Each structure stands twice: as structure tokens, then as C-alpha cells.
């Protein structure tokens, strides 16, 4: 049995084939092997664990019980968040003490035109994300969630923000960029919800991804009806689902 070891960052590109073989959410592993976003990679020679900066983790290859045990240890260590995206078989290795739920995945159809941008309410403006705006965005799903360095996000990603009197109210951005896909993140400040602002920001973001020749993808927890509903309203189609495992 080979040892479970951490891969040096300068070797990440050697694991691109493993990243491409991830059945759901491969945009995150590929963002690491392509050097766009950060995270950790572990392997025992037969299986690979991709652990993205945001905490999302994926297993590719032939993982045995010993490999899964090492993943459990990383979760239980608690140094940073680890949410494993898993198929039914892999999720079955985790029992008492682990939270297991489902995640939904959506893609924008290749033959579908970009979604129309709905009009913004009076007093609101759409702005491209730059450093001055990013520094004022406060929430759970923000560029800081998946990009370790704001400068890296600005050079490798893109985002749009709806503002009111200069205050960020809703935003949509590239949460991950890898392969030919861009995963879209979206959030609205709780004080500005139910005004269609996230719809406008996400429509602008989706159109931008398409304009740059990439495939827009979207994912959310099964219980996030608002996110799933917005994805479908924009024209995304559900293509897959998986289990998520975390402490």
C-alpha cells in the first residue's frame, strides 16, 4: 500500500487527467491543476483527493478503505473546512458523526442564447467587480469564498455587482474557472432581497461567460430552493446530483 502524501504545488498539472475524471463539479479540481486557484492535492498513487481552497473536495481514481480513512482524518482534524462531493458508494463509507446531504448541478445549454438582462429598479446600477467593490462585499458567497487572493480573482475571474448609492446589494461572479467551464456564484444582501437583483447580476454573469466561449455551470445544496429556482429561471438545466459529506 502506497503512502497518502501531499502533492507539491508545482506538480499539480500532472493530475489533470484525474481532475477531468471527476464526475461532478470538475471545474474546481481543474481550476487547481491549471494553476488558476489554490488548494491541496493528496494521493496514494491510485486515488487522488482534490481539496479546493473553498473547502470543496473531490476524489478521483481507485480509492480504497485506507484512502477514505485518510480523508476522514482531514475532516476530523478541523484545520479548515472539507466538504466531500461523493457518489453513493463513497458516501456509504461515512456514518455516525458525519453530515450527509445532496448537491444539485446545472449547466447552461450550448444551443441556448444568453439570458436577457432584466431591468434594474430605479436607483440601482450594474458594475463590473474591481478591487474597490470587492473590498466592500460582505456575505457568504463572495470572491473571497473561493479565491485566496483578490488580485488573482481579478486576473483570472470576473464578476458583476448591483449597487445602490455605491453599496453592493447583489453580486454574481466566477466562483471557479477550470477546463471549459465557469462555475457561477451569486448572493444578495439580505436587506435588498426580492427585488430581482440577483437575477440581473447572474444574467449578466452568464452572458459574460458565454461571450468568452466558456460553459456556464451552477450548483447548490438541495435545500436551496431559491438558488435552484434562479438557475432554472435563467435557463440552466439540472444535469446531475451527488452526496456531500462533512463534519
PyMOL commands that set and color helices and strands:
alter all, ss='L'
color gray80, all
select helices_A, chain A and resi 9-20+26-33+65-77+88-91+131-134+143-146+150-156+190-192+197-211+225-234
alter helices_A, ss='H'
color red, helices_A
select strands_A, chain A and resi 5-6+39-43+47-52+56-61+83-86+99-108+124-128+159-164+167-178+181-188+215-221+236-246
alter strands_A, ss='S'
color yellow, strands_A
deselect
rebuild
show_as cartoon
